[in-house]
Amino acid sequence: MHAPTSTKGGHTPSSSDPQKTNAMRQQFAVFALNMSWQLALVVLVPLIGGVELDKKLHTNSTYTFVGLGVALLGSVAVLWRTMQAANRLPVPKLTEAQKRAIKKSYEEEDKD
């Protein structure tokens, strides 16, 4: 027995509720901007600090590499915290009709 090819309403989740879609886009933008400035600080401050310490103390890139290690650890921490915050967001539930519409659109894309 085949699943019905037409769906009630025939809407995909993105077109069924533009307000939810806009809210999700805004949340994504907030997470992206927040993560961007945090990564910039976490990477630039240790690296610049390491370079300046090397200049001041006349060492051969020792503190630059230490700064690079600190930047790497800080980047992992920022990404981890951002993913944890994103995972706490509510996940919208799809109706069966929406699931069928998505499946149908994927099948149509595969045929092309």
Secondary structure as the mmCIF struct_conf table of DSSP 4:
data_model
#
loop_
_struct_conf.conf_type_id
_struct_conf.id
_struct_conf.beg_label_comp_id
_struct_conf.beg_label_asym_id
_struct_conf.beg_label_seq_id
_struct_conf.end_label_comp_id
_struct_conf.end_label_asym_id
_struct_conf.end_label_seq_id
HELX_LH_PP_P HELX_LH_PP_P1 HIS A 2 PRO A 4
BEND BEND1 THR A 5 SER A 6
BEND BEND2 LYS A 8 GLY A 9
HELX_RH_AL_P HELX_RH_AL_P1 PRO A 13 SER A 16
HELX_RH_AL_P HELX_RH_AL_P2 PRO A 18 LEU A 57
TURN_TY1_P TURN_TY1_P1 HIS A 58 HIS A 58
BEND BEND3 ASN A 60 SER A 61
HELX_RH_AL_P HELX_RH_AL_P3 THR A 62 ASN A 87
TURN_TY1_P TURN_TY1_P2 ARG A 88 ARG A 88
BEND BEND4 LEU A 89 LEU A 89
HELX_LH_PP_P HELX_LH_PP_P2 PRO A 90 THR A 95
HELX_RH_AL_P HELX_RH_AL_P4 GLU A 96 LYS A 111
#
